[in-house]
Amino acid sequence: MIAINRQAPLWDLAFRSFFILASFASVFSLIVWLVYLNSGAVLTSQQLLSPVLWHIHEMFFAFTLTIAIGFLLTAVQTWTGLKSLQGASLIGLTVIWIVIRCLLLLDQSTFPELLVLVLFLQTLWWAVVLISFSRSLLKARSKRNYIFMPLLTTLMILQLSFLYLSQESIDLVLHLARSAILVFSIMVGLIAGRVIPLFTRNALVPSVKEKVKATPRLDDMLIIFSLIGCLNFSLNYFVEMPFSPAWILLLVGTLHFIRLTHWASVYTFNNPLVWSLHLSYLCLVSGLILIAISFFTVQVRMADAFHVITVGVFGGMILAMICRVSLGHTGRVLQVNKWIVLAFFSIFMAVILRVLLALLNQPLWAWNSSALLWILAFSIFLKFYIPVLISARN
């Protein structure tokens, strides 16, 4: 067993501090975003990132990826049996993350070297993460998890490119962000394919456990076609591809749906920690199919389709997983209260309103309602789980 520093439990593994900080950052970012949308205040063109790019960066790169890194730096210790990032190194990584958040709110006219500083700190942050994570995998020869190394490296390159090119073409930068979202969706598919059937089977009564079926061949097909679809989507911006990314994304969405039908979703309704994962995965199916449809009709905007993934998949699955990880890794019972169930419902209502109201030509209502529901959901998480995450293991 790996010894845990009980004097400072917040720094014994990355999930504790990263789950708290990233969740708080998402709430803060959306409050700022709402003020900007409704009054034009707070965010200005004088910052390093324009208001739209700041919103994208903070909600995806700062929130979603930070939660994912916290999860992976925790999981790698379980996968390999080797110590992961903790103590002073983790504190240093956290300080870098906080400093970057502050720098992105500064007026760049006052700090002409702001971009260089942000790029340096963000590169340093990624270097520490990748070296720590990769070293454990390679030392333990955890070949099953090697795929996360190139995926994380790709996400690092896309984030740094997003920041470096933020003063250039906004269309290019938006494309880089969407490409990163699709890359991260591959990671979500990988992790979901491992944990959702396992968690579902563990939660079901013995008489229906066998209804959860393994799909190894389908899993392999999904990885291959997801990589092809992501690459095709990314390159399609720069060169005309032989066929539209829409067809591969439609295929990937369909394959995800077929896999979901093997996981006995209908039997999970009495367990919020499980049905929330199934519903998030259904959002992945819906989001990929809507992105594909957006190539063929202006009635479905690509931005709205991507929000099905960023809100429904990333928001929903992250909320479910951070609740579960926070409980499981602190030795608590895997059971949530009614407030957390309300948080789950809030996230999925947020994605419905974000897309439906936008389709009804009510974009401001779509943005306001979905943001407020997200703020409610993650505020509830913070209220109930900060005490869990800062305390020692039971």
C-alpha positions as a Markdown table, in Angstrom:
| # | Residue | x | y | z |
|---|---|---|---|---|
| 1 | Met | 0.0 | 0.0 | 0.0 |
| 2 | Ile | 1.1 | 3.5 | -0.8 |
| 3 | Ala | 1.4 | 5.7 | 2.3 |
| 4 | Ile | -0.9 | 8.7 | 2.5 |
| 5 | Asn | 0.2 | 12.0 | 4.1 |
| 6 | Arg | -2.7 | 12.5 | 6.6 |
| 7 | Gln | -1.3 | 15.8 | 7.7 |
| 8 | Ala | -2.2 | 17.4 | 4.3 |
| 9 | Pro | -4.8 | 15.1 | 2.6 |
| 10 | Leu | -5.6 | 17.8 | 0.0 |
| 11 | Trp | -2.2 | 17.2 | -1.5 |
| 12 | Asp | -2.0 | 13.4 | -1.3 |
| 13 | Leu | -3.4 | 12.9 | -4.8 |
| 14 | Ala | -4.3 | 15.3 | -7.7 |
| 15 | Phe | -8.0 | 14.6 | -7.7 |
| 16 | Arg | -8.6 | 16.5 | -4.5 |
| 17 | Ser | -7.2 | 19.9 | -5.3 |
| 18 | Phe | -8.0 | 19.7 | -9.1 |
| 19 | Phe | -11.7 | 18.7 | -8.6 |
| 20 | Ile | -12.2 | 21.6 | -6.2 |
| 21 | Leu | -10.3 | 24.3 | -8.2 |
| 22 | Ala | -11.6 | 23.3 | -11.6 |
| 23 | Ser | -15.2 | 23.1 | -10.4 |
| 24 | Phe | -14.9 | 26.5 | -8.7 |
| 25 | Ala | -13.3 | 27.9 | -11.9 |
| 26 | Ser | -16.2 | 26.7 | -14.0 |
| 27 | Val | -18.7 | 28.4 | -11.7 |
| 28 | Phe | -16.7 | 31.6 | -11.6 |
| 29 | Ser | -16.1 | 31.6 | -15.4 |
| 30 | Leu | -19.8 | 31.2 | -16.1 |
| 31 | Ile | -20.8 | 34.0 | -13.7 |
| 32 | Val | -18.3 | 36.3 | -15.5 |
| 33 | Trp | -19.7 | 35.0 | -18.9 |
| 34 | Leu | -23.2 | 35.8 | -17.9 |
| 35 | Val | -22.3 | 39.3 | -16.8 |
| 36 | Tyr | -20.6 | 39.8 | -20.1 |
| 37 | Leu | -23.5 | 38.4 | -22.2 |
| 38 | Asn | -26.1 | 40.5 | -20.4 |
| 39 | Ser | -24.3 | 43.7 | -19.8 |
| 40 | Gly | -21.1 | 43.7 | -21.9 |
| 41 | Ala | -19.0 | 44.3 | -18.8 |
| 42 | Val | -16.0 | 42.5 | -17.2 |
| 43 | Leu | -14.6 | 40.9 | -20.3 |
| 44 | Thr | -12.9 | 43.2 | -22.9 |
| 45 | Ser | -10.8 | 42.9 | -26.0 |
| 46 | Gln | -7.8 | 44.2 | -24.0 |
| 47 | Gln | -7.3 | 40.8 | -22.5 |
| 48 | Leu | -5.1 | 38.2 | -24.1 |
| 49 | Leu | -8.2 | 36.2 | -25.2 |
| 50 | Ser | -11.3 | 37.8 | -26.7 |
| 51 | Pro | -14.4 | 37.2 | -24.6 |
| 52 | Val | -15.6 | 34.2 | -26.7 |
| 53 | Leu | -12.1 | 32.6 | -26.7 |
| 54 | Trp | -11.7 | 33.2 | -23.0 |
| 55 | His | -15.0 | 31.4 | -22.4 |
| 56 | Ile | -14.0 | 28.4 | -24.5 |
| 57 | His | -10.6 | 28.2 | -23.0 |
| 58 | Glu | -11.7 | 28.4 | -19.4 |
| 59 | Met | -14.6 | 26.0 | -19.8 |
| 60 | Phe | -12.8 | 23.4 | -21.8 |
| 61 | Phe | -9.0 | 23.6 | -21.3 |
| 62 | Ala | -9.1 | 25.0 | -17.8 |
| 63 | Phe | -12.1 | 23.1 | -16.4 |
| 64 | Thr | -12.6 | 19.9 | -18.5 |
| 65 | Leu | -8.9 | 19.1 | -19.0 |
| 66 | Thr | -8.0 | 19.9 | -15.4 |
| 67 | Ile | -10.6 | 17.5 | -14.1 |
| 68 | Ala | -9.4 | 14.9 | -16.5 |
| 69 | Ile | -5.7 | 15.3 | -15.4 |
| 70 | Gly | -6.8 | 15.1 | -11.8 |
| 71 | Phe | -8.6 | 11.8 | -12.6 |
| 72 | Leu | -5.7 | 10.4 | -14.7 |
| 73 | Leu | -3.0 | 11.3 | -12.2 |
| 74 | Thr | -5.1 | 9.5 | -9.6 |
| 75 | Ala | -6.0 | 6.5 | -11.8 |
| 76 | Val | -2.3 | 6.0 | -12.9 |
| 77 | Gln | -1.5 | 5.2 | -9.2 |
| 78 | Thr | -4.1 | 2.5 | -9.2 |
| 79 | Trp | -3.1 | 1.2 | -12.7 |
| 80 | Thr | 0.6 | 0.9 | -11.8 |
| 81 | Gly | 0.9 | 0.7 | -8.0 |
| 82 | Leu | 3.5 | 3.6 | -8.2 |
| 83 | Lys | 3.2 | 6.9 | -6.5 |
| 84 | Ser | 1.6 | 9.6 | -8.5 |
| 85 | Leu | 2.2 | 13.4 | -8.3 |
| 86 | Gln | 1.6 | 14.6 | -4.7 |
| 87 | Gly | 2.9 | 16.9 | -2.0 |
| 88 | Ala | 5.1 | 19.8 | -3.0 |
| 89 | Ser | 5.1 | 18.9 | -6.7 |
| 90 | Leu | 1.3 | 18.9 | -6.7 |
| 91 | Ile | 1.2 | 22.2 | -4.8 |
| 92 | Gly | 3.6 | 23.8 | -7.4 |
| 93 | Leu | 1.4 | 22.5 | -10.3 |
| 94 | Thr | -1.7 | 23.9 | -8.6 |
| 95 | Val | 0.0 | 27.3 | -8.1 |
| 96 | Ile | 0.9 | 27.4 | -11.8 |
| 97 | Trp | -2.7 | 26.7 | -12.8 |
| 98 | Ile | -4.0 | 29.5 | -10.5 |
| 99 | Val | -1.5 | 32.0 | -11.8 |
| 100 | Ile | -2.5 | 31.2 | -15.4 |
| 101 | Arg | -6.2 | 31.8 | -14.6 |
| 102 | Cys | -5.3 | 35.2 | -13.1 |
| 103 | Leu | -3.0 | 36.2 | -16.0 |
| 104 | Leu | -5.8 | 35.6 | -18.5 |
| 105 | Leu | -7.9 | 38.2 | -16.9 |
| 106 | Leu | -5.2 | 41.0 | -17.1 |
| 107 | Asp | -5.1 | 43.8 | -19.6 |
| 108 | Gln | -2.4 | 42.8 | -22.1 |
| 109 | Ser | -1.6 | 46.4 | -23.0 |
| 110 | Thr | -0.2 | 46.7 | -19.5 |
| 111 | Phe | 1.8 | 43.5 | -19.8 |
| 112 | Pro | 3.2 | 43.3 | -23.4 |
| 113 | Glu | 4.9 | 40.0 | -22.6 |
| 114 | Leu | 1.7 | 38.4 | -21.3 |
| 115 | Leu | 1.4 | 35.9 | -24.1 |
| 116 | Val | 4.9 | 34.6 | -23.7 |
| 117 | Leu | 4.5 | 34.2 | -19.9 |
| 118 | Val | 1.2 | 32.4 | -20.3 |
| 119 | Leu | 2.7 | 30.1 | -22.9 |
| 120 | Phe | 5.7 | 29.4 | -20.7 |
| 121 | Leu | 3.6 | 28.6 | -17.7 |
| 122 | Gln | 1.1 | 26.4 | -19.6 |
| 123 | Thr | 4.0 | 24.5 | -21.2 |
| 124 | Leu | 5.6 | 24.0 | -17.8 |
| 125 | Trp | 2.3 | 22.7 | -16.4 |
| 126 | Trp | 1.8 | 20.2 | -19.2 |
| 127 | Ala | 5.5 | 19.1 | -19.0 |
| 128 | Val | 5.1 | 18.2 | -15.3 |
| 129 | Val | 1.8 | 16.4 | -16.0 |
| 130 | Leu | 3.1 | 14.4 | -19.0 |
| 131 | Ile | 6.4 | 13.5 | -17.4 |
| 132 | Ser | 4.8 | 12.3 | -14.2 |
| 133 | Phe | 2.0 | 10.4 | -15.9 |
| 134 | Ser | 4.1 | 8.8 | -18.6 |
| 135 | Arg | 7.0 | 7.9 | -16.3 |
| 136 | Ser | 4.6 | 5.8 | -14.2 |
| 137 | Leu | 3.0 | 4.0 | -17.2 |
| 138 | Leu | 6.4 | 3.3 | -18.8 |
| 139 | Lys | 8.0 | 2.1 | -15.6 |
| 140 | Ala | 5.1 | -0.3 | -14.8 |
| 141 | Arg | 4.8 | -1.2 | -18.5 |
| 142 | Ser | 1.1 | -0.5 | -18.4 |
| 143 | Lys | 0.7 | -1.0 | -22.1 |
| 144 | Arg | -3.1 | -0.9 | -22.0 |
| 145 | Asn | -2.9 | 2.7 | -21.0 |
| 146 | Tyr | -0.2 | 3.9 | -23.4 |
| 147 | Ile | -2.8 | 5.4 | -25.7 |
| 148 | Phe | -3.4 | 8.2 | -23.2 |
| 149 | Met | 0.1 | 9.6 | -23.7 |
| 150 | Pro | -0.3 | 10.6 | -27.4 |
| 151 | Leu | -3.9 | 11.8 | -26.7 |
| 152 | Leu | -2.7 | 14.0 | -23.9 |
| 153 | Thr | 0.2 | 15.3 | -26.0 |
| 154 | Thr | -2.1 | 16.2 | -28.8 |
| 155 | Leu | -4.4 | 18.1 | -26.3 |
| 156 | Met | -1.3 | 20.0 | -25.1 |
| 157 | Ile | -0.3 | 21.0 | -28.6 |
| 158 | Leu | -3.8 | 22.1 | -29.4 |
| 159 | Gln | -4.1 | 24.2 | -26.2 |
| 160 | Leu | -0.8 | 25.9 | -26.8 |
| 161 | Ser | -1.7 | 26.5 | -30.4 |
| 162 | Phe | -5.0 | 27.9 | -29.3 |
| 163 | Leu | -3.2 | 30.4 | -27.0 |
| 164 | Tyr | -0.4 | 31.2 | -29.5 |
| 165 | Leu | -2.8 | 31.9 | -32.4 |
| 166 | Ser | -5.5 | 33.7 | -30.3 |
| 167 | Gln | -4.5 | 37.0 | -31.8 |
| 168 | Glu | -4.9 | 35.6 | -35.3 |
| 169 | Ser | -7.9 | 34.2 | -37.2 |
| 170 | Ile | -10.8 | 33.4 | -34.8 |
| 171 | Asp | -12.1 | 30.8 | -37.2 |
| 172 | Leu | -8.8 | 28.9 | -37.0 |
| 173 | Val | -8.7 | 29.1 | -33.2 |
| 174 | Leu | -12.3 | 27.9 | -32.9 |
| 175 | His | -11.4 | 25.0 | -35.2 |
| 176 | Leu | -8.5 | 24.0 | -33.0 |
| 177 | Ala | -10.8 | 24.1 | -29.9 |
| 178 | Arg | -13.4 | 21.9 | -31.7 |
| 179 | Ser | -10.6 | 19.5 | -32.8 |
| 180 | Ala | -9.5 | 19.3 | -29.1 |
| 181 | Ile | -13.0 | 18.5 | -28.0 |
| 182 | Leu | -13.2 | 15.6 | -30.4 |
| 183 | Val | -9.8 | 14.4 | -29.3 |
| 184 | Phe | -11.0 | 14.5 | -25.7 |
| 185 | Ser | -14.2 | 12.7 | -26.7 |
| 186 | Ile | -11.9 | 9.8 | -27.7 |
| 187 | Met | -10.6 | 9.7 | -24.2 |
| 188 | Val | -14.1 | 9.9 | -22.8 |
| 189 | Gly | -15.1 | 6.9 | -25.0 |
| 190 | Leu | -12.1 | 4.9 | -23.8 |
| 191 | Ile | -12.7 | 5.5 | -20.1 |
| 192 | Ala | -16.4 | 5.2 | -20.4 |
| 193 | Gly | -16.0 | 1.8 | -22.2 |
| 194 | Arg | -14.1 | 0.6 | -19.2 |
| 195 | Val | -16.0 | 2.1 | -16.2 |
| 196 | Ile | -19.6 | 2.2 | -17.3 |
| 197 | Pro | -20.1 | -1.5 | -17.8 |
| 198 | Leu | -18.1 | -2.3 | -14.6 |
| 199 | Phe | -20.0 | 0.2 | -12.5 |
| 200 | Thr | -23.3 | -0.9 | -14.0 |
| 201 | Arg | -22.6 | -4.6 | -13.4 |
| 202 | Asn | -21.6 | -3.9 | -9.8 |
| 203 | Ala | -24.8 | -1.9 | -9.1 |
| 204 | Leu | -27.2 | -4.4 | -10.6 |
| 205 | Val | -28.9 | -7.2 | -8.7 |
| 206 | Pro | -27.4 | -10.7 | -9.5 |
| 207 | Ser | -30.4 | -11.7 | -11.7 |
| 208 | Val | -29.7 | -9.0 | -14.3 |
| 209 | Lys | -25.9 | -8.6 | -14.1 |
| 210 | Glu | -25.4 | -10.8 | -17.2 |
| 211 | Lys | -27.4 | -8.3 | -19.3 |
| 212 | Val | -24.3 | -6.1 | -19.3 |
| 213 | Lys | -22.4 | -7.4 | -22.3 |
| 214 | Ala | -18.7 | -7.0 | -23.1 |
| 215 | Thr | -18.1 | -5.6 | -26.6 |
| 216 | Pro | -14.3 | -6.0 | -27.3 |
| 217 | Arg | -14.6 | -6.0 | -31.1 |
| 218 | Leu | -16.8 | -2.9 | -31.1 |
| 219 | Asp | -14.5 | -1.2 | -28.7 |
| 220 | Asp | -11.6 | -1.7 | -31.1 |
| 221 | Met | -13.7 | -0.4 | -34.0 |
| 222 | Leu | -14.6 | 2.7 | -32.0 |
| 223 | Ile | -11.0 | 3.6 | -31.3 |
| 224 | Ile | -10.0 | 3.2 | -35.0 |
| 225 | Phe | -13.0 | 5.2 | -36.5 |
| 226 | Ser | -12.9 | 7.8 | -33.7 |
| 227 | Leu | -9.2 | 8.5 | -34.5 |
| 228 | Ile | -10.0 | 8.6 | -38.3 |
| 229 | Gly | -13.0 | 10.9 | -37.7 |
| 230 | Cys | -11.0 | 13.3 | -35.5 |
| 231 | Leu | -8.1 | 13.5 | -38.0 |
| 232 | Asn | -10.5 | 14.0 | -40.9 |
| 233 | Phe | -12.4 | 16.8 | -39.1 |
| 234 | Ser | -9.1 | 18.5 | -38.1 |
| 235 | Leu | -7.5 | 18.3 | -41.6 |
| 236 | Asn | -10.7 | 19.3 | -43.4 |
| 237 | Tyr | -10.2 | 22.9 | -42.3 |
| 238 | Phe | -6.9 | 23.1 | -44.1 |
| 239 | Val | -7.3 | 20.8 | -47.2 |
| 240 | Glu | -10.3 | 19.4 | -49.0 |
| 241 | Met | -10.7 | 15.8 | -47.8 |
| 242 | Pro | -11.9 | 13.0 | -50.2 |
| 243 | Phe | -15.1 | 12.7 | -48.1 |
| 244 | Ser | -16.9 | 14.8 | -45.5 |
| 245 | Pro | -16.1 | 14.3 | -41.8 |
| 246 | Ala | -19.8 | 14.1 | -41.3 |
| 247 | Trp | -20.0 | 10.5 | -42.5 |
| 248 | Ile | -17.3 | 9.2 | -40.1 |
| 249 | Leu | -18.7 | 11.2 | -37.2 |
| 250 | Leu | -22.2 | 9.8 | -38.0 |
| 251 | Leu | -20.7 | 6.3 | -38.0 |
| 252 | Val | -18.9 | 6.8 | -34.7 |
| 253 | Gly | -22.0 | 8.2 | -33.1 |
| 254 | Thr | -23.9 | 5.1 | -34.3 |
| 255 | Leu | -21.2 | 2.7 | -33.0 |
| 256 | His | -21.4 | 4.5 | -29.6 |
| 257 | Phe | -25.2 | 4.0 | -29.6 |
| 258 | Ile | -24.8 | 0.3 | -30.4 |
| 259 | Arg | -22.3 | -0.1 | -27.5 |
| 260 | Leu | -24.7 | 1.7 | -25.1 |
| 261 | Thr | -27.4 | -0.8 | -25.9 |
| 262 | His | -25.2 | -3.6 | -24.5 |
| 263 | Trp | -25.0 | -1.9 | -21.1 |
| 264 | Ala | -28.5 | -2.5 | -19.7 |
| 265 | Ser | -29.3 | 1.2 | -19.2 |
| 266 | Val | -32.9 | 0.5 | -18.4 |
| 267 | Tyr | -32.0 | -1.3 | -15.1 |
| 268 | Thr | -30.0 | 1.6 | -13.7 |
| 269 | Phe | -32.7 | 4.1 | -12.9 |
| 270 | Asn | -32.5 | 3.5 | -9.1 |
| 271 | Asn | -28.8 | 4.4 | -9.0 |
| 272 | Pro | -28.0 | 8.1 | -9.7 |
| 273 | Leu | -24.2 | 7.5 | -9.9 |
| 274 | Val | -24.8 | 5.0 | -12.7 |
| 275 | Trp | -27.8 | 6.4 | -14.7 |
| 276 | Ser | -26.0 | 9.7 | -14.9 |
| 277 | Leu | -23.1 | 8.0 | -16.7 |
| 278 | His | -25.5 | 6.3 | -19.1 |
| 279 | Leu | -27.2 | 9.6 | -19.8 |
| 280 | Ser | -23.9 | 11.4 | -20.4 |
| 281 | Tyr | -22.9 | 8.7 | -22.8 |
| 282 | Leu | -26.2 | 9.1 | -24.7 |
| 283 | Cys | -25.3 | 12.8 | -25.0 |
| 284 | Leu | -22.0 | 11.6 | -26.7 |
| 285 | Val | -24.1 | 9.7 | -29.2 |
| 286 | Ser | -26.4 | 12.7 | -29.8 |
| 287 | Gly | -23.6 | 15.2 | -30.0 |
| 288 | Leu | -21.6 | 13.4 | -32.6 |
| 289 | Ile | -24.7 | 12.8 | -34.7 |
| 290 | Leu | -25.7 | 16.4 | -34.5 |
| 291 | Ile | -22.2 | 17.6 | -35.4 |
| 292 | Ala | -22.5 | 15.4 | -38.5 |
| 293 | Ile | -26.0 | 16.8 | -39.3 |
| 294 | Ser | -24.6 | 20.3 | -39.0 |
| 295 | Phe | -22.5 | 19.7 | -42.1 |
| 296 | Phe | -25.7 | 19.3 | -44.1 |
| 297 | Thr | -28.1 | 21.9 | -42.8 |
| 298 | Val | -27.9 | 25.4 | -41.3 |
| 299 | Gln | -30.8 | 24.6 | -39.0 |
| 300 | Val | -28.4 | 22.8 | -36.8 |
| 301 | Arg | -25.5 | 25.0 | -35.8 |
| 302 | Met | -22.2 | 23.3 | -35.2 |
| 303 | Ala | -21.6 | 25.4 | -32.1 |
| 304 | Asp | -24.9 | 24.1 | -30.6 |
| 305 | Ala | -24.0 | 20.5 | -31.6 |
| 306 | Phe | -20.7 | 20.8 | -29.8 |
| 307 | His | -22.4 | 22.1 | -26.7 |
| 308 | Val | -24.2 | 18.8 | -26.5 |
| 309 | Ile | -20.8 | 17.3 | -25.9 |
| 310 | Thr | -19.2 | 20.0 | -23.8 |
| 311 | Val | -22.3 | 20.3 | -21.5 |
| 312 | Gly | -24.0 | 17.0 | -21.7 |
| 313 | Val | -21.0 | 14.7 | -22.0 |
| 314 | Phe | -18.1 | 16.5 | -20.3 |
| 315 | Gly | -20.3 | 18.3 | -17.7 |
| 316 | Gly | -22.5 | 15.3 | -17.0 |
| 317 | Met | -19.9 | 12.6 | -17.0 |
| 318 | Ile | -17.4 | 14.8 | -15.1 |
| 319 | Leu | -20.0 | 15.5 | -12.4 |
| 320 | Ala | -20.9 | 11.8 | -12.0 |
| 321 | Met | -17.2 | 10.7 | -12.0 |
| 322 | Ile | -15.9 | 13.3 | -9.6 |
| 323 | Cys | -18.7 | 12.5 | -7.1 |
| 324 | Arg | -17.8 | 8.8 | -7.4 |
| 325 | Val | -14.0 | 9.2 | -7.3 |
| 326 | Ser | -14.3 | 11.6 | -4.3 |
| 327 | Leu | -16.3 | 9.1 | -2.4 |
| 328 | Gly | -14.4 | 6.0 | -3.5 |
| 329 | His | -10.9 | 7.3 | -3.0 |
| 330 | Thr | -11.8 | 8.6 | 0.5 |
| 331 | Gly | -13.3 | 5.3 | 1.7 |
| 332 | Arg | -16.9 | 6.5 | 1.7 |
| 333 | Val | -20.1 | 4.7 | 0.7 |
| 334 | Leu | -20.9 | 5.2 | -3.0 |
| 335 | Gln | -24.2 | 6.9 | -2.4 |
| 336 | Val | -25.3 | 10.5 | -3.1 |
| 337 | Asn | -27.9 | 12.6 | -1.5 |
| 338 | Lys | -30.9 | 14.3 | -3.1 |
| 339 | Trp | -29.0 | 17.5 | -3.7 |
| 340 | Ile | -26.5 | 15.7 | -5.9 |
| 341 | Val | -29.3 | 14.1 | -7.8 |
| 342 | Leu | -30.7 | 17.6 | -8.4 |
| 343 | Ala | -27.2 | 18.6 | -9.6 |
| 344 | Phe | -27.3 | 15.7 | -12.1 |
| 345 | Phe | -30.8 | 16.7 | -13.4 |
| 346 | Ser | -29.6 | 20.3 | -13.6 |
| 347 | Ile | -26.7 | 19.4 | -16.0 |
| 348 | Phe | -28.9 | 17.4 | -18.3 |
| 349 | Met | -31.6 | 20.1 | -18.3 |
| 350 | Ala | -28.8 | 22.6 | -19.1 |
| 351 | Val | -27.9 | 20.7 | -22.3 |
| 352 | Ile | -31.5 | 20.3 | -23.4 |
| 353 | Leu | -32.2 | 24.0 | -22.9 |
| 354 | Arg | -28.9 | 25.1 | -24.5 |
| 355 | Val | -29.8 | 23.2 | -27.7 |
| 356 | Leu | -33.6 | 23.5 | -27.8 |
| 357 | Leu | -33.8 | 27.2 | -27.2 |
| 358 | Ala | -31.1 | 27.9 | -29.7 |
| 359 | Leu | -33.0 | 25.9 | -32.3 |
| 360 | Leu | -36.0 | 28.1 | -31.4 |
| 361 | Asn | -34.0 | 31.2 | -32.2 |
| 362 | Gln | -33.7 | 32.2 | -28.5 |
| 363 | Pro | -29.9 | 32.2 | -28.1 |
| 364 | Leu | -29.7 | 34.5 | -25.1 |
| 365 | Trp | -32.3 | 32.4 | -23.2 |
| 366 | Ala | -30.3 | 29.3 | -24.2 |
| 367 | Trp | -27.0 | 30.7 | -22.9 |
| 368 | Asn | -28.5 | 32.2 | -19.7 |
| 369 | Ser | -30.6 | 29.1 | -18.7 |
| 370 | Ser | -27.9 | 26.6 | -19.4 |
| 371 | Ala | -25.2 | 28.6 | -17.6 |
| 372 | Leu | -27.3 | 29.1 | -14.5 |
| 373 | Leu | -28.1 | 25.4 | -14.3 |
| 374 | Trp | -24.4 | 24.5 | -14.6 |
| 375 | Ile | -23.6 | 27.0 | -11.9 |
| 376 | Leu | -26.3 | 25.4 | -9.7 |
| 377 | Ala | -25.0 | 21.9 | -10.4 |
| 378 | Phe | -21.3 | 22.5 | -9.6 |
| 379 | Ser | -22.1 | 24.8 | -6.7 |
| 380 | Ile | -24.0 | 21.9 | -5.1 |
| 381 | Phe | -21.0 | 19.7 | -5.8 |
| 382 | Leu | -18.7 | 22.1 | -4.1 |
| 383 | Lys | -20.9 | 22.5 | -1.1 |
| 384 | Phe | -21.1 | 18.8 | -0.3 |
| 385 | Tyr | -17.7 | 17.6 | -1.6 |
| 386 | Ile | -15.2 | 20.2 | -0.4 |
| 387 | Pro | -15.5 | 18.7 | 3.1 |
| 388 | Val | -14.9 | 15.2 | 1.6 |
| 389 | Leu | -12.0 | 16.3 | -0.6 |
| 390 | Ile | -10.1 | 18.2 | 2.1 |
| 391 | Ser | -10.4 | 15.5 | 4.8 |
| 392 | Ala | -8.4 | 12.4 | 5.3 |
| 393 | Arg | -9.5 | 9.0 | 4.1 |
| 394 | Asn | -12.1 | 7.3 | 6.3 |
